[in-house]
Amino acid sequence: MAECGRIRLLGRLGVEPTGPGTDASLRTPPGSGQQILLALLASSPGEPVDRDLLCTELWADDTMPRNPSASLHTRMTRLRDWLGIPRDDLVSSTGAYTLKIEPTDVDLVRFHRAADVALGTVGPYAVVAADEALAAWGGPPFPGLSSPRLDLARGHAESRHRLVVETRIRGLLEADRPMEAVDALSPLVAAEPDVEVWHALRVRALHQAGRPREATEAFLAARRHLREELAVDPGDELREAYRRLLTDRARTPAPTSPTPRQRLVGREEPLAKIAAVLDADAVDGRIVVVEGEAGIGKSSLLAAARHAATKHATTRTGTWDESRTPMAAWFEALGHPPPGPAGAPVPWVRERLAELAVDGAVLVTLDDAHHADSASLAALGGLAHHGVPPGVVVLVAARVPDVVAHPDWGACRAELARAPHTVALTLDDLPAHAVSELVGARLADTALATPEVTARLASLVHRRAGGHPLHTTALLDVLVAQPDEAAATAAAARVPERLRAVLDHQIDRLDRTARRSLEALVVLRPIPIAALAAVLDRPALAVADDLRSAAEVRLVVTDDESFEIRHELVAAAVVDLVPAPVRVALHRTRLATLGPDADPFVRLRHVLGAAAELDARTVALARRDAGAAAYARRALVEALELLDAASPVLPDDPVVVVHRGLVLAALGRPDEADVVLDAAVTTALAAPTPDPVLVVRAAVGDEPLGRTISGDPRRLARLHRVKHTVVGDEPRFELLVALLREESLVGTPQPALVAEMRRIAETPGSSPTTRARARALEVRQLVEGPGSAARRLALATEGLELARRAGDPTVVLDATELLMTAALGAGDVERALALRETLAAQARRWHRPRLIWAARVLESALALARGEFDEADAGATASLQLGQGLGVGDALPAFGVHLMIRHWMAGTADTLGDLAAQAATENPALAAWTASAAVARARAGRADEAREWLAEFRTRRAATSSRLFDRPALCIAACAAWTLGDVETAELVRGALPADPDAVVILGFGAVITGPAALFAGVAAMTLGETAEARADVAAAEKLATSLGWAPWVDAAARIGAFLDRGPDGGAAELPLGMGGPRDAEG
């Protein structure tokens, strides 16, 4: 390791020599370049720093040297000589440089390490840890230097410094040292009045210090500043500090009187952790996962947590069972969702939790998650990914892995573990002292209640049950009935180690009718008491009395409304005592009592229970109906399993075949899905009485990621097969919407189908959603057409209003995207950005991957339009990564478009090689890539090839009525036409671009902005020799670009305008956008 001294990056930058006989004064490298290199290398001590990154940082504001690697190497040599270290301590390898120094020799690293400790410390030690971190802080890092990486690191360090200060102040308040907190906060409030947390902590500190008047004045001053200077109201923490001040209930000790519910012995620590998460001061939502083996007490812990939370939170509860009924626990806890897209599992659960939290804290307990279906687990995973709504705690219990595999829960558990807002608890056996306490409590009112006897029996119970709560309780149930210690000892000795014998002993205490009721409950559960009585052909009250006797021997639990087996181990012991023919008879009887509207999963459970006496077709039909229901609830894995099981018996059943194809598509297996759906159309049409809804579903398929620009030829072929066979307004409308959308992508006009769709939408009695969807489709076609920007904006605005009145989230999202695009196309950037924020939030809420990504790409498009190329590149890369992570197929093509437009704007399209030509070959329906290929070839001086591509552009455009991406294609073609002197293309552009001086040309939903439309109308006019018209168009373009602050387009318009002003004899100045001089590629 290098021994160059201690490196200072905080407050001052340089090296402090160490060792005897050295000058302790700080040495600073000569020149800002050397200082930047030292800062970058020392910020990552002992770690390689990429050479390209160093070059970019070093010459961020200057012209990159012709050979940056050589120049960097020279600077590194000078830095090494200045540091006085051996060659091996500043080395270059695999495209990176490494400064080999100890991390503790860099003050910035020492600060971050101390900050890590401080920010991870709670309680009274937080102040000490924060003081140590603040002692390492010498001021903001890298003073006087600026580069993208250093600026980012500076902001990060300053943010961490602020968090450490905040941690110290909070620690002072927790340690009841409020006046020290007040002294620390006063200068912070004065220096940073916009930082709300300082105000909130100051109000709290003054209140805690017994100075309520000053605390009130501090709150009022903070609120006034926030409203007048920032136009915002106080946030949650500041309002809460003021509320506590007004009610004077802060720091109220918990009540010491005993609660009606018996204390949960031996689980004080996990309950305390749950209570800490439920603290009313907590801002963010949390997920708490409780795991343990069967019978360890997870359900009891959840019940105790609910009881403890009832005084200050709304509590909801739900449980999954072995039937894996989709969303069962969520429905039990939260109620049933609305039909349609609004009931999709992931967004609905989060939305419902947020609704419950409006009135205060919420605790939702969900038991037996190892039995949960994929839709339920997807909802739980959605909370892990998107966050739990503030004020909500979701407490989930599940069994640890045992002999029964639960792979779906295991995958979900891994996802929860990665979420920062998840708390994990594991329950183990009770310790000896807890078992002793339980024994003492249970034996308190018996003949065994002497200290000596209780102690001996407690030791015996702990040996026999090993601290397992369920085993312990079962043993105690036996012991409390014994008359003396000898009988109790003998009874315990006669009980085998395994619990089964204990349970057999309890079951044998029931009379015959009670045992029959218990057996029926176990076999048929979950089942309402009235339905159970109907199966047994006995009065409901008599059955309830039977189960109460089972509750007395602790086999059954009741909440005065229903009965349930105490635990699955009890159920397993009971069901083994029921002969198989009796189980089958119970299920058959229950089936006979089910009505036609019974839940498909309830019916399936009893069909499978009676399968030994049912024909294969009956079982397959039950699986089919449950599979279709699972698809509707988006429990896709279970749906496919059920449909696959039904398929061999029902190979030609339309419901099975169609839903298998839909599930495969929804699971992201499009090739398999297309094969199945093609066959499904044939099967559905071949039915004696074709179901039009099934026919349309088979033709349309399932689009889990939403609309794509490439379209789907297989879907289009299916739609054409059925378009003359589907009747009925609702299924016909669904067919027309899908067909028109696909036809618009290939450019086939369908005026008759548009008229029919409009007729259905305008039929009296049609739903608002139908009318809104019809208008949205019309608006989409018009937005992509040749109308003026103002007209497109008006139509898109009307479309969003219709969608909002309909209230369908899918329609609203699509309409919002259309209006965002139209607003940007009209140059209303502020409105487009506001709509983008709305779209991003709503797309995340309703889990629409393509729209989440589409909202993100607008950022890089606007950065490119402003000329912030590095920011645009970073944004485009981030959008690509986001889109690929979400599975959006358009993400990679959109990134290619960004690269093309970015280099076209810089006049370097030729450096992209064959990107445009290859894309044009792979996308024969899109004319835009052929124009891009022409520009790239023209810029490279390959005029003949460029003319061929421009001719191909005209051919493709003439061959289709689709105008997808037509405007950007015309703009790019205009530039190529100028370079090549192509009058035919210039005339085409001049005629196709409308006279619309306020229009901005965008590609798709805002992925790329190609400048003011008038600029390219002017370029086309310039090619045609229409100088006056060209000057007018270019001037209008410059005016629009100036108003929007889009520097590259202002510059482009100004340079073309100057060229026009000079005239043909004014010299061959370089034109923008790679257009060259007067006819750069003509030769």
N, C-alpha and C positions, 0 to 999 in steps of 0.2 A: 504494500500500500504506500501511496505517496506521502511524504512528510514535508509538505510545503507550508504547513501552518494551519491555523483555523480560519475557515472561509466565512466571511460575513456577507449575507445577502439581505439582512433586515436592517432598515434604517440607513445604512451605508454599505457600499459594495467594495470588497477588496479582501486582502489576506493579512491576517495577524500572525507574524512569525512566532514560533514557540521554541523553547529550549534555552539553555544557558548561553549567555553572550550574544543574544540576538536583540535587534532593535524592535521593541514591541509596538511601534507605530504602524498604523494601517497602510498597506500598499495597495494602490488601485491600478489595474491594467491600463496602459495607454490606449486611448481611442474607444469609441462606443462599440465598435465591432468586436474587439477583444473582450470588452466587458460583457457583451451579450453572450459570447461563447462561454465565458467562465460561468455566467449565471445559468445557462441552459445545462451545461455539464454538471455543475455542482448541485443543481436541483435534483439530479438523478445519480447520486454518488455510487460508483461501482456498477452502474447499469449502462448498457449500450444506448446511445442516442442516434437515431437514424440520420444518415448523411443528408438525404434530401430534405428532411425537416430542418436541419441546421442551415442549409442553403436558403430555404424559403424564409426562415426567421431572420437570417443575417441580412439578406437583401430584400426584405419585405417592401421597403419603400424606395428602392433604387432599381436600376436596370441590372438584371442578372448578368454576370460576366459571361463571356463566350464559353469558357471552360470552368464552370462553378466548382467542380470537384477539385481541380488543381488549385484554384484560388483558396478554397477552404483548407486544403492540406497545408498551404503556405501559412495561413493564419494559425492553424493548429501548431505548427512548428514554432512559430513566434510565441504563442501562448505557453507552450511547454518550456521554452527557454526562459520566458519571464518568470514562470513558476519555479524554475530551477529544479525540475524533477527529471528522473531518467525516462528514456523513451518508452520503457515498458509500463510506465504509470499513466501515460496518455496514448492509448493505442487505437489503431483502426483495424477493424475486421468485419467481414460480411456486411459491408455497406453502412457501418456505424462507428462512432467514436465513444470510447469509455475512459472516464477519469477515475482512476483507481485510488479513492480516498475513503477513509472511514466515515460512515454516515454521521457519527457523533461529532466530526470536525466541521459540520455545516450547521450554522445556527438555525436556518430555516427547517432543516430536518429535525433538529432537537425540539423546536417549537411544535411541529406537527406531532411528534411522538408524545410530548407532554400534553398536547391538546387531546390526543386520543384517550389518554388516561383520564383527563378531566371530564371530557364529554361522556365517558362511560362510567363515571362515579356518581353515586347518589348518596343522599344523607349528609351527615355532618362532615364527612371526608371530602365532599365536593369542593368546599371552599379551599382546603389545603391543596388539593390537586390543581384547582384553577389558578391559585396563586403561583404555583410552580410553573405552570404554562405561561402565565403572564410575565413572569420573571425572565423567560427565554425570549420574549417579544422585544425586538429592538426598534420596531417601526415598520411601515410598509416595505415590502421587498422590492429590490431592483430599482432604487430611486433614480430618476432621470433616464431610464431605459424604456423602450417600447418595442414590442413585437407581438404577433398574435399569441404565441405560446406564453411569453412572459406576462402579458396582460391578463391572460386567463389564470395563470398561477397566482398573480398578484390578487386578483379578485377572490380566488379561492382562499388564500391565506387570510385576507382581511375579513372574509365571511366567517372563517373559523375563529379568528380573534374575537369577533363580535359574539359568537356563540359561547366562547369561553367566558367572556365578561358576563354574559347572561347567566351562564351556569353558576358562576361565583355568586351573583346576586341572588339567584334562587336558593342557593345553598345557605346564604346568610339568613334568608327568610325562614327556611326550614330549621335552622339552628336558633331561631328566635333572637336574631341580632338585627332588628329592623332599622335602627338608626344608622348602622354601618351601611346598610343597603341604601338608605336615603342619601347618605353622603356620596356614595358611588354613583347614584343615578342622577343627581342634580346636574353635573357637568355633561352627562350623556344626553339628557333631555335638551339642554341648551345647544349642544353641538349638532345633534341629529334629531330635530323636532319631527321629522317625517317618519321616524322609526317608532311604530305604535307600541311595540313591546316595552320600550323604556317607560312610556306613559303608564301602561297597565301595571308594571312592576312598582312604579313610584306610588300610584294610588294604593296598591296593596301594602307597600312598606309603611306609608304614612298611617294607614288604618291600623296596621298591626302595632305600630309604635304608639297608639293611643292618641293620634292627632286627626280626628275625623273631619274637622273643618278644613284643614289643609288638604286632606285627601279629596274632599269634595271639590275644592277649588282647583286642584290638580286635574281632576276628571273633566270639569267644565272647560278648563283651558285647553286640554287635549282635544276634546270634542270640537271646540270652536276652531282650533287650528286644522284639524282633519277636514272639517266641512268647508272652511273658507279657502284653504290652500290646496287641498287635494280633492275636494268635492266627493268625499266618501264619509260614511258613518262609521262610528267606532266598531271594531271587530269583536269577536266573541270574548276574548280574554279581558279586554278593557271593560266591556259591558258587565261581565261576570264580577270583576273586581268592584265595580260600582254597586252592583246588586247586593253583594255581600256587605258592602259598606252601609247601604240603606237598611238592610234587614238585620244587620249585626248578628249574623249567624255563623260567621267564619270561625273555624277551629272549635266547633261544638263537639264535646266528647260523645262517643257512641253511648247509647243507653246501656246501663248495667243490669237492668231487670231481666229476669229470664224470659225468653220467648216461649210462646205456646208450643213450638215444635221442639222435640227432643234434639239435643246437640248430636252432630254426627261425629262419633268418637273415632279418633285416630286419623282424621282427615283435616286437621286444623291447618296444616301447611298449604295443601292445594286450595282449600277454601279461601285462605288469606290471599293467595296469588290471584284467584279469580276476583276477590273483592277489590284488590288493587286495580285490576283492569277495569272494573265497574265503577271506579272512583268518579264521582260526578264532575271532577275537574278535567277528566280526560277529554281531549278534543277529537282525536281520530277514532274511527271504528276499529274493532279488533276481532280476530278469530282465535278462540282458545280450543285446542285439541286435547282431549283427555283420552288416554289409551290405557288398556290393561286387559288381563285375561278375563274369560267368562266368569261372572260371579264375584269379581273383585270389588264391586261397589261403584261402578261408573254411574249407573242410573240413580243411585242414592245421592251421589255427589251432585248430579245435575239438579235433583229435586231440592237439595239443601241450598244450592246456589240460587235457584228460583225463589225459594222462601226468603232468603236473606235480601234479595233484590226487590221484593214487592213494595217496600216502603218508599223507594225512590226511582223505580223503573217499571215500565210495562213489560210483562213477561209473556212469552209465547213458547209453546213446546210442540214437538213432533217426533215421531219414531218411524224408522223403516223396519220392515220385517222380511222374512225369507222370500216372500212372493216377488220382491223387487218391483213392486208397482211404481211406475214412473212418477216422480215428484211427490210421493205419498207424504213424506215428512214435511216437505215445504208446504203442501196444500193444507195439512193438518195445522201447521203453525201459523200460516199467513192467509189462509182462505184460498179460494180458487181464482185463477186469473181470468181476464176477459178472453173471449175467443179471438182467433186470428193472430197477426204479428205482435199485437200488444201483449199477448200471453207467452211469447217466447221465453224459455226458462231463464237464460242469463240476464237479460235486461229486466224482466218482470220482477225477479226476486230482489234485485238491487233497488228498483223503483219502489217496491212495496215496503222494503225496510226503511227507505228514506221517508216514505209517507208516515209510517208509524213513529219515526223519530222526531217528527215535527213538534209533537207535544211533550217531548222529554226523552230520557234515556230508555233504551229498549234492550232486553235480554231475550235472545232466542236460543233455546236448548234443543238440540237434535241428537237423538239417541240411535245407537246401532248403525252408524254410518258404514260399517263394513258390509251391510246388506243393501246399501244405496244403489240405485240404478245410474246409468251413465248420464241421463239428463239432470238428475239431482246433483251428481258430482260435478257436472259442467257448470251448474249454477254456483256451487261452492268454489270451484276453480275460478269462475268469473269474478267472485268477490276477492279472491287472492290476487288476481291480475289487475283489476280495476280499482280495488280498494273497497273497504266496508264503509257505508255512509256514516258520517259523524254521529256520535251518540249511540251507536249500535254495537252490541257485543254478541257474536254468534258462538255459542258453546257447543262443541261437537264431541260426542263420545263414540269410540269405536274399539273393537277388539284388536289386540295385537296379533300379529301373524301366528297361526297355529296349524293344526293338521288340515284345516279347510283353507284353501287359497282364496284370497280376495284381491285379485290383481287390479281391478278398477279402483278400489279404495287405495291400494298401495300407490298407484300412479298419482291419484289426487293428493294423497298424503305428502308425496314428494314435492308436488307443486306448492302445497300449503307451506311446507318447510322453508321454501325459498322466499316466501312473501315476508317483507319486513314487519308486517303488522300481525304476525301469527305468534301465539304463545303456546308452547307444548308442555303438557303435564303427563306423567306416567304414574299410574297407581300400582303399588306393590302390596304385599301382604301386610297386615296390621302388626305393629311391634308388640312385644309381650305386655308392655304397660297398658296399651290400648285394649288388648284382649282381657286383661285383668279388670279394667274399668267396665267393660261390657258385661263380664261375668258378675261383677258386684251389682251392677244396675239391674240385671235380669233376676238375680236371686234375692233381691232386697226384701221382698215380701213373702219369702218362702221359709220353710223350716231349715233351709241350708244357710240362712243369712247370719252366720257368725264369721268374724274376721279369719279365724284359722281355717274353717271349712272352705270359705270362699277362696282363700289363697291357694289351698290345695287343689280345688276344682279348677281354678283359673290356670294353674300349671298343667293340669291334665288336659284341659280344652286346648291350650296352646300346643301341646305335644300332638294331640290327635288331629287338630285342624290346621296346624302350621300357620295360623294367623290369616288364613283365607276367610274373608268376611262371610261368604255364603255358607261355607262349611262350619264356621264358628257359630253362626246363627242357628243352623240346623241342629247342631249338637246341643245348643242351649235350649232349643225347643223341646228336646227330649229330657234334659236334666231338670227343668223347672217342674216337671210333673212327678218327680221322684220324692218319696217321703223323707228320706234321710241320706246321709253321705254314703253309706254302704250301698244303698240302692242306686244312687246316682253314679257311683264309681263302677258298679256292676253293669249298669245300662251303657255307660260310655265304653266299657271294655267289650261289650257284646257288639257294638257298632263297628263294622269293618272300616278300614282306612278310607275307602272310596265313599263318595257321597251317596251313591245309588241306594245303599242299604238304609241310610238315614231317610231318604225320600220314601223308600218303600214302607218304612215304619210309619211315616206321616200319612201316606195314602191309606194304609190299612186301618187307620183310625176313623175313616169315613164310612157311613152306611152305604148300601148298594145304590140307592137313587142318587145320592150326592156324588158317589164315585162315577156313575154314568154321566152325570152332568159335567163333571170335571173332565172326563175323557172326551166328551163331545166338544167342550170348549177348546181343549188342546188340539184336537184334530182339525177343527174348522176355523180356528182363530185367524185373524180377528173377525169377530161376528157380534152384532148387537144382541142384547139379551132377548129381545122379542123374536129375532130370527132363530136364535138357539132354541127357544121354547117351541117354535113352530117345527123345527126339525125333530125335537124329542116328543112332540105332540102332548105337551104338558103346559099348564098355565105358567105365564112368565114369572109370577110371584113365587110359585113353587120352585122353579129353577133358580131364582135369585136366592131363595132360602138355602138351597143345596150349596150354592157357591159361597154363601156366607159361612157355612160350616167349613168349607175348604179354606176360607180366609182365616178362620180361627186357628187352624193348624199350620198357617203360614205357607200354604201352597198357592194361594191366590191373593192378589191385592185388589182393592176396590177404592174408587174415589167417590162413592155414593151415586155415580152415574153409570159406570161400566165395571166389568170384571176382566182381569187379565192375569195370566200365569205370572207368578212372581219372577221367574227367570227361565231362560232357555234350558238350563240344565234340569229344572223341574219338568219342563215340557218334554224333554227327551226321555226322562225316566217314566213319565206317565204314558207317552205314546208307545213305548216298548211293551207296555202291559195291555195294549188294545190289540186284539187279533186283527189281522189284515182284512178279513171279510167284514168285520164291524166297521173299520175305517172306510172301506169302499161304500158300505151301505149309508154311512153318515154323509159322505160326499154326494151320493146320488140323491138322497133326500133333500139335501141343501140345494142341489141343482133344480129340483122340481119346484122349490119355493121361490126361485129367482124370477123376477119379472123380465120383460123383453128389453127394458132400458138399463139393466144391470151393467155395472162397469165390466168391460171385457176382461180385465185382469182378475176380478173376483170370479167370474165364470170360468176362466182358464184354470185357476187354482183348484176349483172343485172338479172340473173335467179331468184334470190330471190325477186328482185323488181317486176318481172313480174309473180311471182308464182301463182297469182290468176287466170291467164289465161293459165297456162302450166300444162301438166300432171305430175303426181307424179314421173314418171320414169325420165323425163328430169331434174327435180330438184335433184333427187337422183344422177344421173350421174354427175351433176355439183359438188355436194358435194363430190362424190367419187374422181373425178380428183383433186379437191382442197386438199382433205385429203392426197392423194398420194404425191402431191407437197409439202405439209406441212411436211410430213415425210422426204422427200428428203432434206428439209431445216432445219431439226431437230427441227421444231416447234411441239413438240410431243403432248402437251396437246391439241392444236387446231386440230391436225391430228386425234386424237382419237375422239374428239367431232364430227368432220365432218363425219368420217367413221361410227360411231355409228348412226348418223342421216340417213345415206344412207342405212345402213344394213337392216332395215325392208322392204324396197322396193326392194332391190337387195340382197336377202339372199344368193344366190348362185353365185354372181358375183366374179370371181377369184381375180380381183384387190382389191375389198373391203375386202374379207376374208384374203388374203395374207397380205395386208398392216395393217389390224387390229392386226394380230399376230406379225408383225415386230414392230409396235408401242408399243404393250404391253411388248415385250422383251426389247426394248430400254428404256422403263419407269421403268425397274427393277421389272417387275411382271412375272418372268419366268414360274411359274406354270400355270397361265392363258394363257401365250403365247404359251406354249407347246401344250395345248389342242386345241387352235385355229390354230396353225401351222400344227398340225397333220391333222386336218380337211381341212386346206388350201391346203395341198398336194393333197388330194383326189379331192377337188374342181378344182384345177388347172389342174390336169390330166384328169378330166372328161369333160373339155371344148371341143367343136367340133374341134377346132384347138388349142391344148395346146401351150401356150406361154412359150418357154423354159426358158426365163429370170425369169418369175414369178414362174415357177416350182422350179428353183434353189433357188430363194429368200425364198420361203416357206420352202424348205428343210434346208437351212443353218440358217435362222433366223437372229437375230441381237445380236451382242455381245458388249454391251456398255462398258464393262470393259476389253475386250481383252481376250486372251488365258488363260486358267487355266489348272493346272496339272491334275485335276480330270476328265476332259473331260465331254461330254454330251451324255449319252446313247440315249435320245430321239432324239437328232439331228442325231446321227449315224443311228438310225433306219429309219429316214426320208430319209437320203442320200441313204441308200440301196434301199429304195422303188423306187427311181427315177433314179438310176444310169444307168439303161438300156434304159431309155426313153428320156433323154435329148440329143438333137443334136445341132450342131452349135459349132464352136470352142470356142467362148467367153464364152457362158454359160456353156459349157462342162468343160472348164478349171476351172471356179469358182467352179463347182461341185467337180472336182478331187482334188483341193487344200483342200477344206473342208473335203472331205472324207479321204484323206491320213493323214491329221492332226489328225482326230479323231481315225483312225485306229492305228496310231503310239502310241496313249495313251493306247490302250488295247492290243497292241502287235500282231496285225494280219498283216503279211507281204502281200504286194500288189504289186509285181513286174510288173504285167501287167498294173496296173493303173499308176505306176511311169513312165513306158515306154510311155504310151499314153500322159501323161502330158508333158513329155520331147518333144514328137513329136509335140504337139501343140505349145509349146514355141519356137521350132526351125523352125516352118513353116515360109517361107518367108512372110514378111509383118506383123508378130506378133509384138506387141508393146514392147518397152524396159521394160515397167513395167511387162508385162507378163513373159518375159525372166528372169527378176530379181526375181520375186516371185517364179518361178520354181526353180531357183538356191538356193534361200533362204530355200525352203522346203527340198531340197536335203542336203544342208549344215546342217540344223537342225538335220536331221536324222543321218548324219555322226558325228556331234559333240557329239551326245549322244551314239555313237557306240564305238567299241573297237579300233579304229585307234590310231596312236601315237599323242601326243600333238602337235608336229610340223606340222603334216599333217592336223590336225583339224584347227590349226591356219591359215595355208595357204589357206585352203578352205573358212574359214570365212572371211579372208581378201578379197579374190576374190569376195565373195558374197556381201560385202559392196560396193566394187567398182561398181559392176553391179547395185546395188540399187541406188547409187548416180547418175549414168548415166541415170537411169530411171526417177529420180526426184520426185518419189511418196513418200510423207513424211511417209506414213504408212509402206512402204517397207523399207525405210531407217532406221526407228526406229527399226524394227524387226532385220534387219541386224546388226545394231549397238549393240543391246543386245547380239546377237550371237557372235560377235567378242569380246565383253567384256568378255563373258564367256570363249571363247577359249583362249584369252590372259591370263586370270587368270589361266586356266588349264595348260598353258605352263610355268607358273611361271613368266610371264612378268607383275608384279604387277603395275609398273609405267604406262604401256600402258593401263592396265585394268582401272586404276583410271582415266586416261585422257578420256577414252571412257565413263566411268561412268559420268563424268562431262558433256560431250556432250549429253549423253542419258538423264540425269536429266533435262538439259535446254530444249532440244527439246521435251521431253515428256510433260513438263509444257506448252510449246508453243502450242503444238497440242492437249493438254488436253487428254492425254492417262493415265488414273488413274493407271492401273496395272504397267506400265513402270515407272511412277513417284515413285511408291512404290518400284519396283524392284531395281531402282538406289539407293534408300536409304538403303536397307538391306545390301548392300555390305560393308558399313562402319562397322557394327557390326561384320560381318564375318571376316574382316581383323583384327579388334581389338581382336577377339577371337584367331585368328591364332598367333598374337603377344603375347598372354598371358595377355592382358589387360582385365581381366574378368569383373571388375566393369563397365568399359566403354562399353564393349560388351553387358552386360546385359541392361545398360541404352539405348544403341543404338537399341537393339532388341525390347525393350519396346516401344521406340519412333516409330519404324517402324510398330509395331503392331497397335499403335494408329493411325498412318497416314493411314495405309492400311484399317483399319476398317472405318475411317472417309471417305475414298474414295470409300468404298463399295467393296473392293477387297476380294473375297472369300478365296484366298490362304493365307491371312495375318495371321489368327489364326493357321492353320497347320504349317506355316513356323516358327512361334514363338515356337510351340511345338518341331520342329526339332532343333531349337537353344538350347532349354533347354536340349534335349537329348544329343546333341553333346558336349555341355558345361560340363555336368556332366560325360559323357563318358571320356572326356579328363582329368577331375579331378579324375577319378576312383570312382565316387560316383553315377553311374547310378542306383544303387539299391534304392537310396533315392527318386526316382521319382515315386515309387509305380507301378501302372499298366498303366502308360502313354503309354509306347511303346506297351504293349500287347493290350490295347484298340485301339490305332491307327492302329495296324496290323489288328485287327478285322474289323474296319471301312473302311480300304483301301485294299481289297483283291487283287487288281491288283498290289500293290507295295510290292516287296520283301524286301525293305530296312527296313521296320518297324519290320518284323519278325526277322531279324538279330539283330536289336536293342533290341527286347524283349529277345532274347537269351542271349545277353550281360548282361542285367539287372538282369535276373534270375540267371545267373552264378555268378555274383558279390554278389548276395544275398545268395549264397550257395545252391540254389535250382537246383541241377544239372539235375535231371530228367526232370523238366519242361524246362530247358534251352536246353536240347537235343531235346525235342519235337519241340521247336520253330526253332531250327537250321535245323531239318528235314523238317519243313514246309517251311523254306527259300529255301531249295533245290527244293522242290516240286513246289513252286510257280514260281521259276525262270525257271524251265524246262517246265512249262506249257505255257509260253508266249515267244514270240520273242521280246517283248518290252524290251528295255534296259534303260528305264527311271530310273534315280538314281541308275543305276546298280553298278557303281564304288564305291560310298560310301557304298552301301550294302555289296559289297565284302570285303571292308576294315573292316567294323564292324564285319562281319562274321569271318574274319581271326582271330580277337582277341578272339571271342567266341570259335572258333575251337581249339586254343591253350589251353585255360582254360579247355576245356572238353576233350582234346585229340582226337578230331574228325578228323580223317585222311581223310575221304571222302570229308568233306567240305574244308579242307586244299588243297586237290588236285584240287578241283573245283576252288578255289581262285587262286592257282598257275597257272592254265591253262588259266583262264579268264583275269587276269590282264596282260596286255602286258609288255614286257621288255622295259620300257620307263623311264629311270632314271631322266628325266627332267620334268616329269608330276606331276601336283598337282591335287589332287582329290577334286572336288567341287560338291556341291549338287545343281542341277538346274541352275539358272541364277547367282549363287554366293551367295545364302542365307547363306551357311555354307561351310567352308573349312575343309576337314578332313585329311589334311597333305599330304606329298609326297607319291605317289603311291608305290614307291619302298619299303617303310617301311613295308607295309602290304604284299607285295610279300615276303619280308624277314621273316615276322612272319609266313606266310604259310610254307615257306621252313623250318623254325625252327621246326614247328609242325611235318613235314615230316622227320625230322632228317637230312636234307640237310644243314649241318652246314656251309660249305664253301660258298654255294650260299646265305645262309641267311646273313653271314657276309658281302658279297659284296653288297647285296641289302640294308642292313641297313646302311652301310658306305655311299653309294650313297645318301640315304635319308638324312643322317646327313649333308652331304655336301650341298645339295640343301636347306635344312631348314636354315642352317647357312648363306648361301648367301642371303636368303630372310629376315633374322632377325626374324624368327619365333621361339622364345625361347622354347615354350612348345614342339614343334616337334623336336628341337635340343636335348632337355633333354630326350624325349621319345626314340629317336634313340640311344643316348649315353647310356642310361640305358639298352636297349636291347642288344647293342653291348657289354657292360661290362658283361652282363649275358652270352652271347655266349663265350666271352673270358675266363670266369671262368670255363665253362663246367659244366656238370651235378653234379660234386662234389663240386662246388664252393659255395654252400649255397643257401638257398631258399630266395634270396632277392626279395623284392616286385617289380614287373614289372609295367610299366606305363599302362594307359588306362584301369585300373581295371582288368588287366590280372592275377593279383595275383602272386603266385610263380610258380613252375614247373607245377603243375596240381591242382590248388586251389579248384576247385569245383568237382573234380573227385569222391570224396567219397560221 
